[in-house]
Amino acid sequence: MWRPLLILAAALAFVVLQVSDLPTASASPNCQFVLGFKAIHDAMPDVVGDCLVDEHHNPTNGDGLQETSGKNGAGGLMVWRKADNWTAYTDGYRTWINGPNGLQQRLNTERFTWENDGSAPPAPTATCTPTPTPTTSNAAPAQACCKICTTGKACGNGCISRAYTCHQPPGCACDSN
C-alpha cells in the first residue's frame, strides 16, 4: 500500500525540481539599458520595466534588440532599427518611437508619416486631418490639430496615457474633450 504512495511522492518531487529550474521573466542583475534604450526607459520606466538581457543584434538585419519585463511583467522589446536609425519600445500592441518629434506612441498596425521602413507593408498612418477650431473675432486663430487624443492626453505632437507626465514642448496634438 505504501509503495504506490512513495512512487507518487518521488515523481512529484522530480516534477517540482524540474519546474523550479525553469527560467523566469525576472530582471537580470547584470543587464543595463544604454544610449537610446536608456533614454526611452528613463522617459517611461513604468511602461518599459526592467531589462531582462543586455542589448543584442539580429544577424539578418543588424537591428539592436533588448527584451524587458514591461508593465506589470507583461514583457516588452526595445528595438533600434538599423535601416532608419530610429529607437523604439513595443509592448506587442503599441509602439513608442523616439523620432523627429520626440517620443510618440502609435499602434503597431500604424506608421507615422516620417517612418520609412520598406520591410513593413503599407499601414494606416498615425496622423489625422487637421480640424480647425472655431474662433471669435477677438481671438487669435486656433492652430489645427495634427492628432486627436481620444484615449490618452495630448503630449507634444502625439498622445500618451493620462497616467503619464508629458515631457514634450507644446505641439499640434489635441485632447478630444
ChimeraX attribute file (.defattr): number of C-alpha atoms within 10 A of each C-alpha:
attribute: neighborCount
match mode: 1-to-1
recipient: residues
	/A:1	5
	/A:2	7
	/A:3	8
	/A:4	9
	/A:5	10
	/A:6	11
	/A:7	11
	/A:8	12
	/A:9	12
	/A:10	12
	/A:11	12
	/A:12	12
	/A:13	11
	/A:14	11
	/A:15	11
	/A:16	11
	/A:17	11
	/A:18	10
	/A:19	9
	/A:20	9
	/A:21	8
	/A:22	7
	/A:23	7
	/A:24	8
	/A:25	13
	/A:26	14
	/A:27	17
	/A:28	13
	/A:29	10
	/A:30	9
	/A:31	14
	/A:32	16
	/A:33	20
	/A:34	12
	/A:35	8
	/A:36	16
	/A:37	25
	/A:38	13
	/A:39	15
	/A:40	22
	/A:41	20
	/A:42	13
	/A:43	16
	/A:44	14
	/A:45	14
	/A:46	14
	/A:47	22
	/A:48	27
	/A:49	21
	/A:50	24
	/A:51	27
	/A:52	24
	/A:53	19
	/A:54	15
	/A:55	19
	/A:56	13
	/A:57	14
	/A:58	10
	/A:59	8
	/A:60	6
	/A:61	10
	/A:62	13
	/A:63	17
	/A:64	17
	/A:65	21
	/A:66	21
	/A:67	23
	/A:68	29
	/A:69	22
	/A:70	21
	/A:71	15
	/A:72	10
	/A:73	15
	/A:74	14
	/A:75	21
	/A:76	24
	/A:77	20
	/A:78	27
	/A:79	23
	/A:80	22
	/A:81	16
	/A:82	14
	/A:83	13
	/A:84	11
	/A:85	12
	/A:86	15
	/A:87	23
	/A:88	22
	/A:89	27
	/A:90	23
	/A:91	20
	/A:92	12
	/A:93	10
	/A:94	14
	/A:95	22
	/A:96	21
	/A:97	23
	/A:98	20
	/A:99	15
	/A:100	10
	/A:101	14
	/A:102	16
	/A:103	26
	/A:104	21
	/A:105	23
	/A:106	20
	/A:107	16
	/A:108	14
	/A:109	15
	/A:110	17
	/A:111	20
	/A:112	16
	/A:113	10
	/A:114	10
	/A:115	14
	/A:116	11
	/A:117	12
	/A:118	9
	/A:119	7
	/A:120	9
	/A:121	9
	/A:122	11
	/A:123	11
	/A:124	12
	/A:125	15
	/A:126	17
	/A:127	18
	/A:128	11
	/A:129	10
	/A:130	14
	/A:131	14
	/A:132	11
	/A:133	10
	/A:134	9
	/A:135	10
	/A:136	8
	/A:137	7
	/A:138	6
	/A:139	8
	/A:140	8
	/A:141	12
	/A:142	12
	/A:143	14
	/A:144	14
	/A:145	20
	/A:146	18
	/A:147	23
	/A:148	23
	/A:149	19
	/A:150	12
	/A:151	12
	/A:152	16
	/A:153	22
	/A:154	24
	/A:155	27
	/A:156	21
	/A:157	22
	/A:158	25
	/A:159	23
	/A:160	20
	/A:161	14
	/A:162	12
	/A:163	8
	/A:164	14
	/A:165	12
	/A:166	17
	/A:167	11
	/A:168	15
	/A:169	10
	/A:170	12
	/A:171	16
	/A:172	16
	/A:173	23
	/A:174	23
	/A:175	15
	/A:176	12
	/A:177	7
